Amino acid sequence: MDYGEDPIRRTPAYKSKAEIQIARLLDREGIAFWYEHPLAVVDHGQTKIWHPDFTLSEYGMIIEHFGVNGDPGYRKRSEHKMEVYRENGIEGVFLTEDSFKGDWPARIVGQIEGILRGRLDRFYGSGRKTVRGRRSTGERATFQ
């Protein structure tokens, strides 16, 4: 099932309501993205083309939404995908249905900021000054 293209804005047909929410959040925050843009990864020694849900090319990261709960096979494939992304040096925000509880927009933006701050820390060292005294750790979704 897809959720159709918006004929006025020419937005892509998203595969889930959660993807629509993510796209709207990124638009609202002024974060440019590609939807299901091809990305080459090496998996088990072979180059493969995957299509992460959202590619934030200006930020050098992806967002993946793993929307199926309660299916051990899907969970295992999702964990494998996250591991392959890590092995390929691809940073990302990985979301599940539980990611959309409470103040989820602030949490997702915080995860993006956390990844970017982590890069700054690695580049400049952890002794750098923070903006207005705050620093985000960038929570990441985990399967439990």
Beta strands, then each sheet from edge to edge (+ up, - down):
strand 1: 34-35
strand 2: 39-43
strand 3: 46-50
strand 4: 54-56
strand 5: 61-66
strand 6: 91-96
sheet 1: 1+ 4- 5+ 6+
sheet 2: 2+ 3-
end
